[in-house]
Amino acid sequence: MILKKPTTNEKILLLGLGGVGFYLAKRLVHEGYSVTVIEQDRKKIRHADGNIDARILKGDAMSINCWKEADAQNIDYLIAVTDNDAVNILSSIIGDRFGIPRKIARVRSLELCTGTSVLNMEDLKIDLIIHPEELAAQEIVRLVKRTAGNEIIEIAEGQMQVMATRIHEASPLSNRKLNELSAEYRDLFFRVLAIARDTKTIIPGGNNQIKPNDQVLIIANQEALAKFMELTGLKQHNRHRVMILGGGLIGSRVAKLLGRSVKVKLLERNDYDAKELSFALEDTEVLHGDGSDAEVLEMAGLADMDTFITATQDDETNVMTSLLAKNLINTKNPESQAKTIAMVNKEEYLVLSSTIGLDIALNKKILAGNEIIKYIRRGELLSVAHSHGFDMDIVELHVGKGSQICKTPLKKLDSRYYGKILIGTVFRNGKWEIAMGDTHLQEGDRAIAVCNSLMLKDLQLLFHEV
């Protein structure tokens, strides 16, 4: 069954159809926003014309006539993601003059709008600054910490925790159905929200089975989560060693963020840059050498690493070196659980990553686009979280008056939502409860749900006040 496409009254003016812009346009149009794009490059316009159902205007983002043609005075969001930071910043000021209430700008410099900056966000009329490289670095750091143990996300103002963990063959959760686990651990407040298996994310029902090597997402309060980990043998692992290939904006930033808590080696091909980095990164061992050479990697100590990160400017180098490193580590230590993380610019590599042997591939443009979309949704949802490796969002919502979700118990919801949306917990009478099939949400309740990333609007419509 095809779900009805959601709609919204909000209008968005998007400047630039580069990587971030093109991704954003596709996502926002799919979710029902009215999108107008200003782009100067004919090639990008031709590509977008056949792929995006948006209004595209050919022109200069600095042309006031283009802004007028885009009906800027009636726009709700300005998103400036051209390749020129100065254009993005100035666009926010122009957007403010047109009365656009919320302005988002992509800026590469971390110095802008820090506490010591001469100009602040209010001066520049920017509501949200997006730093793609910083977002990528922060995501890599989060993934490294997850690889070192279990990723735990706080939601609902810290009252609930969501944990992502890998299930091994010997785990008491392995080869068990969810309804069996619920019966066995009935005194514990927890629920499995999602299962990541191979390249798929499963939003499960009671008959779904957890298999070895699955990554599972579990929701619980802090006390129950600690008890659950104790009973099932899940542990945090603190020892961790990381090697980074490439000392550019992303690689050096990851090294700086991790250096004080994790043993980090950074391999840089350029002799001058390696020397500069050795002074700038006090807590990182900086080595000079060609990381695409197997002998260099082995001499640098690759076999002892727990995580290998490629963050050069070249996609092919990142992908091929990650595969090379994975092979070298496994040859030296077949029992190794070492992970590879590769930065890529081409979306095609994200799709191919799991099939060619990469553990994790990240695209900074998509990370930036997702951050912008999360900001736009912030007024519609209490909170949104995302766990890497799972193609779904974790959302906290209010049950609106007369909403569809409160018209029937959860087990009687339209079958088209099965496997796409799951209500995990509900807050009523001052406490959180696990949501079961017989649970009947009421007006004013709060709920934590998970859904396929493309189903977020449909989930909102379920909770929307009529």
Secondary structure, 3 states (H helix, E strand, C coil): CCCCCCCCCCEEEEECCCHHHHHHHHHHHHCCCEEEEEECCHHHHHHHHCCCCCEEEECCCCCHHHHHHCCHHHCCEEEECCCCHHHHHHHHHHHHHCCCCEEEEECCCCCCCCCCCCCCHHHHCCCEEECHHHHHHHHHHHHHHHHHCCEEEEECCCCEEEEEEECCCCCCCCCEEHHHHHHHCCCCCEEEEEEEECCEEECCCCCCEECCCCEEEEEECHHHHHHHHHHHCCCCCCCCEEEEECCCHHHHHHHHHHCCCCEEEEEECCHHHHHHHHHHCCCEEEEECCCCCHHHHHHCCHHHCCEEEECCCCHHHHHHHHHHHHHHHHHHCCCCCCEEEEECCCHHHHHHHHHHCCCEEECHHHHHHHHHHHHHHCCCCCEEEECCCCCEEEEEEECCCCCHHHCCCHHHCCHHHCCCEEEEEEEECCEEEECCCCCCCCCCCEEEEEEEHHHHHHHHHHHCCC
